[in-house]
Amino acid sequence: MAATKKAVLGPLVGAVDQGTSSTRFLVFNSKTAELLSHHQVEIKQEFPREGWVEQDPKEILMSVYECIEKTCEKLEQLNIDISNIKGPISTNKLVCFTEQVEVLGP
């Protein structure tokens, strides 16, 4: 049986949206701005003081991995070539590391 040919829609744009309560990974067609697929994962929040919100940086990182993996699985089910995804984008987060590259949590 012949292999199914994957659709070439690229380049595709991948974006990580890490917010206060969840992480999402979205993939768009760069030529049409059509949202092709996405996945979202809720993350735990801690409120150590009034007006403060903290999350576990390791949980954030794992949620990013999960969202990218699940979104890519969905794209493959749609027969879309994931090798055309270019530069995931993420901003506005501060995570500190030790010299041994250990994540420092809240």
C-alpha positions in Angstrom: 0.0 0.0 0.0 1.4 3.4 -0.9 2.2 5.9 1.8 -0.2 8.8 2.1 1.3 12.1 1.0 1.3 14.9 3.6 -0.2 18.3 2.8 2.4 21.0 2.4 0.8 24.2 3.8 4.0 25.9 5.0 5.5 27.7 6.4 3.4 27.2 9.5 3.7 29.4 12.5 3.7 27.9 16.0 3.0 30.0 19.1 3.1 29.1 22.8 0.6 31.1 24.9 1.5 30.6 28.5 -1.0 32.4 30.7 -1.9 32.6 34.3 -4.1 29.6 34.3 -3.2 27.6 31.2 -0.7 26.9 28.5 -1.6 26.6 24.8 0.2 25.8 21.6 -1.3 27.0 18.4 -0.3 26.4 14.8 -1.4 28.8 12.0 -1.0 28.8 8.2 1.3 31.8 7.7 -0.3 32.7 4.3 -3.9 32.6 5.4 -3.7 33.1 9.2 -6.0 30.1 9.5 -5.7 28.3 12.9 -4.9 24.7 11.9 -4.7 23.1 15.3 -4.1 23.8 19.0 -4.0 22.1 22.4 -4.5 23.7 25.9 -3.5 22.4 29.4 -4.6 24.0 32.7 -1.9 24.7 35.2 -2.1 25.0 39.0 -2.0 28.4 40.6 -0.8 29.4 44.0 -1.7 32.7 45.7 0.9 33.3 48.4 -0.2 36.9 49.0 -3.1 39.1 47.9 -2.6 40.1 44.3 0.1 37.5 43.7 -0.1 34.4 41.5 2.7 31.8 41.2 3.1 28.6 39.2 5.6 25.8 39.3 8.1 26.4 36.5 8.6 22.7 36.0 4.9 22.3 35.5 4.9 25.2 33.0 7.7 23.5 31.0 6.0 20.1 31.0 2.7 21.7 29.9 4.5 23.4 27.0 6.0 20.0 25.9 2.5 18.4 26.2 0.8 21.1 24.2 3.3 20.9 21.4 3.2 17.1 21.3 -0.6 16.9 21.3 -0.9 19.7 18.7 1.6 17.9 16.4 -0.4 14.7 16.8 -3.6 16.4 15.7 -1.8 17.9 12.7 -0.5 14.5 11.7 -4.0 13.1 12.0 -5.0 15.9 9.5 -2.1 14.7 7.3 -0.3 18.1 7.7 3.5 18.0 7.6 4.7 19.3 11.0 8.2 19.9 9.7 6.9 23.1 8.2 6.3 24.6 11.7 8.6 27.6 12.2 9.8 29.3 15.4 7.4 28.9 18.4 6.9 32.3 20.0 6.7 32.9 23.8 7.1 36.1 25.8 6.7 37.7 29.3 7.9 34.8 31.5 10.8 34.9 34.0 12.2 31.6 35.2 15.5 31.4 37.2 18.0 28.6 37.1 20.9 27.5 39.4 24.4 27.0 38.0 23.5 23.3 37.7 20.6 24.3 35.4 18.0 23.4 38.1 14.8 25.4 37.8 14.1 27.5 40.9 10.5 27.3 41.9 8.5 29.9 43.9 
